[in-house]
């Protein structure tokens, strides 16, 4: 069903960018992401000092297995329990693991099995953390602020991705792996008191639609049925999955091979990836400032179509600067689509199912989409970059078609604050 344009009551919470509760959560989220970035640097370099290249790859990939396998179960946990408590527990476990491995590394050279165990624990914790994070925004802000919060959250993610690795590298250089793991643990620890003071509110009538006394399997199947039957969420989830499956491989592995094929080298790759990131960050900033866009469903479909088209033809442009400009357009389009997709799903979903819905969306990103990496690499090796980019773009092009033929998506609107509303 379409999301009608909602006019909120006269007395509403402060806008998200001036809401101390939202800002506390975002600060905690950013600190946790920086800690994650430091952890990955520490884990990789510690593995490199301990074992060979093959073993390093094993350690770095180990966390992806429990993350993908347990992600749907994490959605059930987020819906059964207070998502803030799930996030608190996840961060507490990560903090404890990081400080423990820091102490172990300081006393002795860690065995490979210990690093693999740490990666497995982090992957399992991520499977709980990610759906809970997706379920939390509707509990800390009003529906009309979800697009703004999503934009602010995206900026936090970018900040974490930018700051984490350099901080980890600096800690490694000054104090070695033990210091790096400890610094990561401190950043995660910073998030704990902030999360403890974040207020959340219940959504909907108590017990209305939430997981009942059934088994976890019944709850999981109930969530999948809910997505399949929902006239707005179903098409949005399918469109997002097709986009991830079609474009993730080309925009990651494929972009490296395209630069090698064209002779643009690492510098060219840096320009293209940087332009994409700048476009995505600009879209997040735009929506964080604006907070609302008219005709959200049509804007979502249009930006998705633009992004898929750009990703298909980027392998055809003759010069590096044109490729960089096109990458910025793709990043901008992908950012707007992702923010609107997330906001519309959070607005339309029954809060009792939001954790499970988030887990399905994230599973396509962290579990299924990476499976395209070896396929894209092999295809480019056999046929070259241009036909593979075009083919993947056409495959992903089914996503905007789905959104355009779906009436509920085309007519979807974000909730809007009444111009006369007052902020207490």
C-alpha positions as a printed Julia matrix, in Angstrom:
424×3 Matrix{Float64}:
  0.0     0.0     0.0
  1.11    3.58   -0.57
  2.26    5.67    2.33
 -0.14    8.62    2.57
  1.24   12.07    3.22
  0.99   12.34    7.0
  0.38   15.59    8.83
  1.7    15.29   12.36
  0.13   16.8    15.47
  0.78   20.37   16.43
  3.19   19.49   19.25
  6.05   17.46   17.85
  9.62   16.63   18.87
 12.47   18.87   17.81
 13.93   18.38   14.31
 16.44   15.55   14.34
 19.47   17.79   13.87
 18.46   19.71   17.03
 17.24   16.72   19.03
 19.73   15.84   21.76
 18.39   12.3    21.93
 19.06   11.68   18.23
 22.46   13.36   18.43
 23.48   11.16   21.38
 22.59    8.05   19.42
 24.43    9.27   16.31
 27.52   10.09   18.38
 27.43    6.61   19.9
 26.95    5.06   16.45
 29.86    7.05   15.01
 32.16    6.09   17.89
 31.25    2.44   17.4
 31.96    2.65   13.66
 35.35    4.29   14.26
 36.12    1.47   16.68
 35.17   -1.04   13.98
 37.51    0.65   11.51
 40.38    0.54   14.01
 39.63   -3.13   14.7
 39.85   -4.12   11.02
 43.22   -2.4    10.65
 44.53   -4.06   13.81
 43.19   -7.48   12.82
 44.67   -7.35    9.32
 48.12   -6.18   10.37
 48.29   -8.58   13.3
 47.41  -11.45   10.97
 50.05  -10.24    8.49
 52.71  -10.36   11.23
 51.59  -13.82   12.3
 50.94  -15.7     9.04
 51.15  -15.58    5.25
 48.86  -13.94    2.67
 46.46  -16.89    2.44
 45.96  -16.96    6.19
 45.47  -13.18    6.26
 42.66  -13.56    3.74
 41.14  -16.32    5.86
 41.19  -14.17    8.99
 39.7   -11.12    7.25
 36.94  -13.17    5.59
 36.06  -15.26    8.65
 33.68  -12.68   10.09
 31.55  -12.6     6.94
 30.32  -16.17    7.49
 28.47  -15.74   10.82
 27.37  -12.26    9.76
 25.54  -13.66    6.74
 24.32  -16.88    8.37
 22.96  -15.21   11.51
 21.65  -11.94   10.03
 18.03  -13.09    9.69
 18.11  -14.44   13.24
 19.42  -11.06   14.35
 16.28   -9.49   12.93
 14.13  -11.77   15.08
 16.15  -10.82   18.17
 15.78   -7.09   17.38
 11.99   -7.49   17.13
 11.67   -9.63   20.27
 13.72   -7.33   22.5
 14.36   -3.64   22.95
 16.71   -2.77   20.03
 18.64   -0.34   22.22
 19.45   -3.18   24.62
 20.55   -5.36   21.7
 22.88   -2.6    20.49
 24.18   -2.06   24.03
 24.87   -5.76   24.43
 26.57   -5.94   21.04
 28.83   -2.99   21.8
 29.62   -4.33   25.27
 30.71   -7.68   23.79
 32.82   -5.98   21.14
 34.47   -3.74   23.72
 35.26   -6.72   25.95
 36.66   -8.75   23.04
 38.85   -5.87   21.83
 40.31   -5.16   25.25
 40.88   -8.87   25.86
 42.69   -9.41   22.56
 44.71   -6.24   23.24
 45.91   -7.75   26.51
 46.63  -11.09   24.84
 48.62   -9.48   22.02
 50.6    -7.4    24.52
 51.7   -10.51   26.39
 52.41  -12.9    23.5
 52.24  -13.34   19.74
 48.64  -14.42   19.06
 48.0   -17.75   17.36
 46.1   -17.74   14.08
 43.15  -19.55   15.66
 42.73  -16.72   18.16
 42.46  -14.11   15.39
 39.95  -16.28   13.52
 37.94  -16.65   16.73
 37.9   -12.87   17.22
 36.7   -12.38   13.64
 33.96  -14.98   14.1
 32.74  -13.32   17.3
 32.67   -9.91   15.63
 30.74  -11.32   12.68
 28.16  -12.92   14.97
 27.78   -9.71   16.97
 27.34   -7.71   13.76
 24.45  -10.01   12.84
 22.68   -8.77   15.98
 23.89   -5.17   15.8
 22.85   -4.3    12.23
 19.12   -5.2    12.41
 18.82   -3.5    15.8
 20.34   -0.3    14.39
 17.8    -0.42   11.57
 14.92   -0.86   14.01
 15.95    1.99   16.33
 15.35    5.3    14.42
 11.51    5.13   14.52
 11.81    4.77   18.3
 13.88    7.92   18.84
 12.31   10.39   16.4
  9.03   11.2    14.69
  8.12    9.73   11.26
  8.66   13.02    9.43
 12.3    13.06   10.58
 13.26    9.58    9.34
 14.7    10.8     6.03
 16.79   13.39    7.87
 17.98   10.81   10.42
 18.89    8.42    7.6
 20.94   11.15    5.93
 22.66   11.97    9.22
 23.33    8.28    9.81
 24.89    7.98    6.35
 27.18   10.91    7.15
 28.13    9.15   10.39
 28.97    6.01    8.41
 31.16    8.03    6.04
 32.91    9.68    8.98
 33.53    6.3    10.57
 34.91    4.88    7.31
 37.19    7.89    6.86
 38.43    8.2    10.45
 38.71    4.57   11.54
 41.57    3.3     9.34
 43.9     6.3     9.91
 43.32    6.14   13.66
 44.05    2.42   13.56
 47.18    2.97   11.5
 48.41    5.67   13.87
 47.83    3.42   16.88
 49.65    0.57   15.13
 52.59    2.83   14.35
 52.88    4.22   17.87
 52.13    1.17   19.99
 51.74   -1.88   17.79
 48.75   -4.26   17.55
 48.01   -4.2    21.28
 47.59   -0.42   21.25
 45.43   -0.56   18.12
 43.05   -3.14   19.59
 42.89   -1.14   22.83
 42.1     2.09   20.99
 39.33    0.31   19.1
 37.93   -0.94   22.4
 37.99    2.57   23.86
 36.02    3.99   20.92
 33.4     1.27   21.29
 33.32    1.88   25.05
 32.52    5.57   24.42
 29.26    4.5    22.78
 27.99    2.69   25.88
 27.12    5.62   28.2
 25.66    7.52   25.25
 23.39    4.6    24.39
 22.4     4.22   28.04
 21.12    7.8    28.08
 19.29    7.53   24.74
 15.54    7.52   25.32
 13.33    5.29   23.19
  9.57    5.13   22.95
  7.31    2.15   22.27
  5.67    2.07   18.86
  2.13    0.9    18.34
 -0.09   -0.87   20.83
  1.7    -3.23   23.2
  1.91   -6.68   21.7
  0.36   -5.52   18.45
  1.88   -7.66   15.76
  5.12   -8.39   17.6
  6.65  -11.81   17.88
  4.52  -13.78   20.26
  5.24  -16.98   22.11
  6.11  -18.8    18.88
  9.52  -20.17   18.02
 12.27  -18.12   16.42
 11.67  -20.04   13.18
  7.99  -19.08   13.2
  8.9   -15.45   13.82
 11.42  -15.52   10.97
  8.94  -17.03    8.53
  6.34  -14.54    9.69
  8.7   -11.69    8.86
  9.37  -13.07    5.38
  5.63  -13.43    4.76
  5.1    -9.88    5.97
  7.62   -8.54    3.44
  6.16  -10.63    0.61
  2.6    -9.47    1.24
  3.31   -5.78    1.87
  2.47   -3.81   -1.27
  5.13   -1.13   -0.64
  7.86   -2.86    1.33
  7.91   -5.96   -0.89
  8.78   -4.11   -4.13
 11.29   -1.88   -2.32
 13.13   -4.85   -0.82
 13.21   -6.7    -4.17
 14.38   -3.59   -6.03
 17.15   -2.99   -3.52
 18.28   -6.63   -3.73
 18.43   -6.55   -7.55
 20.41   -3.32   -7.45
 22.91   -4.76   -4.96
 23.31   -8.02   -6.87
 23.71   -6.26  -10.2
 26.0    -3.38   -9.29
 28.05   -4.27   -6.2
 30.44   -6.49   -8.15
 31.07   -4.01  -10.95
 31.45   -1.0    -8.67
 34.01   -2.83   -6.51
 35.94   -5.59   -8.29
 34.92   -4.42  -11.74
 36.13   -0.87  -11.17
 39.63   -2.09  -10.3
 39.78   -4.17  -13.48
 38.33   -1.34  -15.59
 41.08    1.01  -14.43
 43.73   -1.59  -15.22
 42.22   -2.17  -18.67
 42.17    1.55  -19.48
 45.63    2.22  -18.04
 44.3     4.72  -15.51
 46.02    2.83  -12.68
 45.59    3.26   -8.93
 45.38    7.05   -9.24
 42.45    6.8   -11.62
 40.78    4.28   -9.36
 41.2     6.66   -6.44
 39.6     9.52   -8.38
 36.62    7.41   -9.43
 36.0     5.9    -5.99
 36.52    9.28   -4.33
 34.03   10.9    -6.7
 31.48    8.2    -5.96
 31.97    8.73   -2.23
 31.67   12.5    -2.6
 28.39   12.11   -4.48
 27.01    9.75   -1.86
 28.08   12.08    0.96
 26.5    15.06   -0.83
 23.19   13.22   -1.09
 23.31   12.37    2.61
 24.03   16.0     3.5
 21.23   17.19    1.2
 18.64   14.97    2.85
 19.97   15.66    6.34
 19.44   19.38    5.69
 16.17   19.19    3.74
 14.61   16.44    5.84
 11.81   15.84    3.31
 11.39   15.49   -0.43
  8.11   15.68   -2.37
  6.91   12.68   -4.42
  9.4    10.45   -2.68
  8.4     7.31   -4.57
  8.96    8.86   -7.99
 12.22   10.48   -6.88
 13.36    7.09   -5.59
 12.55    5.41   -8.91
 14.19    8.19  -10.92
 17.43    8.2    -8.96
 17.56    4.4    -9.08
 17.18    4.5   -12.87
 19.88    7.17  -13.13
 22.28    5.2   -10.97
 21.76    1.93  -12.87
 22.18    3.68  -16.22
 25.35    5.42  -15.09
 26.8     2.18  -13.72
 26.11    0.47  -17.04
 27.75    3.09  -19.28
 30.72    4.12  -17.11
 32.85    1.47  -18.85
 32.14    3.19  -22.18
 33.39    6.7   -21.37
 36.72    7.5   -23.04
 38.47    9.64  -20.42
 39.19    9.48  -16.71
 37.63   12.83  -15.88
 34.34   11.84  -17.51
 34.37    8.58  -15.57
 34.96   10.51  -12.34
 32.08   12.89  -13.07
 29.8     9.99  -13.9
 30.87    8.21  -10.71
 29.84   11.29   -8.71
 26.41   11.21  -10.38
 26.09    7.5    -9.61
 27.05    8.12   -5.98
 24.57   10.98   -5.67
 21.78    8.91   -7.2
 22.59    5.85   -5.12
 22.67    7.94   -1.97
 19.26    9.52   -2.59
 17.75    6.15   -3.51
 19.2     4.43   -0.45
 18.03    7.14    1.93
 14.49    7.28    0.53
 14.27    3.49    0.35
 15.27    3.21    4.0
 12.97    6.03    5.15
  9.93    4.7     3.26
 10.45    1.19    4.61
 10.83    2.46    8.18
  7.74    4.64    7.82
  5.55    1.93    6.29
  6.67   -1.08    8.32
  4.83   -2.31   11.37
  7.38   -1.58   14.11
  7.0    -5.17   15.32
  8.58   -6.38   12.05
 11.18   -3.69   11.45
 14.15   -5.68   12.74
 13.32   -8.61   10.47
 12.74   -6.34    7.49
 16.12   -4.68    8.1
 17.84   -8.05    8.38
 16.52   -9.15    4.98
 17.65   -5.9     3.37
 21.11   -6.15    4.92
 21.48   -9.83    4.05
 21.49   -8.96    0.35
 24.26   -6.44    0.99
 26.6    -8.42    3.25
 25.65  -11.98    2.34
 24.5   -12.26   -1.26
 25.99   -9.31   -3.15
 29.64  -10.27   -2.43
 28.97  -13.59   -4.19
 29.02  -11.63   -7.44
 32.69  -10.63   -6.98
 34.29  -13.76   -8.45
 31.66  -13.93  -11.2
 32.32  -10.34  -12.27
 36.07  -10.86  -12.16
 35.89  -14.01  -14.28
 33.5   -12.41  -16.77
 35.69   -9.33  -17.25
 38.69  -11.6   -17.71
 36.85  -13.45  -20.47
 34.98  -10.65  -22.28
 36.4    -7.32  -21.08
 34.91   -4.62  -18.88
 32.43   -2.91  -21.21
 30.07   -5.84  -21.94
 30.11   -6.97  -18.31
 29.3    -3.49  -16.99
 26.5    -3.19  -19.55
 25.12   -6.63  -18.73
 25.16   -6.01  -14.98
 23.56   -2.61  -15.53
 20.75   -4.19  -17.55
 20.23   -6.8   -14.82
 20.07   -4.07  -12.16
 17.76   -2.1   -14.47
 14.98   -4.47  -13.46
 14.98   -2.65  -10.1
 13.71    0.74  -11.35
 11.21   -1.07  -13.57
  9.77   -2.76  -10.48
  9.47    0.56   -8.66
  7.88    2.3   -11.65
  5.23   -0.36  -12.29
  4.32   -0.52   -8.6
  1.55    1.95   -7.83
  2.23    1.99   -4.07
  5.89    2.86   -4.72
  5.11    5.54   -7.31
  2.62    7.24   -4.99
  4.61    6.79   -1.79
  5.19    9.95    0.25
  7.26   10.68    3.3
  5.41   11.99    6.36
  5.49   15.77    6.5
  5.5    18.13    9.45
  2.64   20.64    9.43
  3.98   24.17    8.81
  2.27   25.41   11.96
  3.59   22.7    14.24
  5.38   23.85   17.35
  8.44   22.32   18.9
  8.27   22.0    22.7
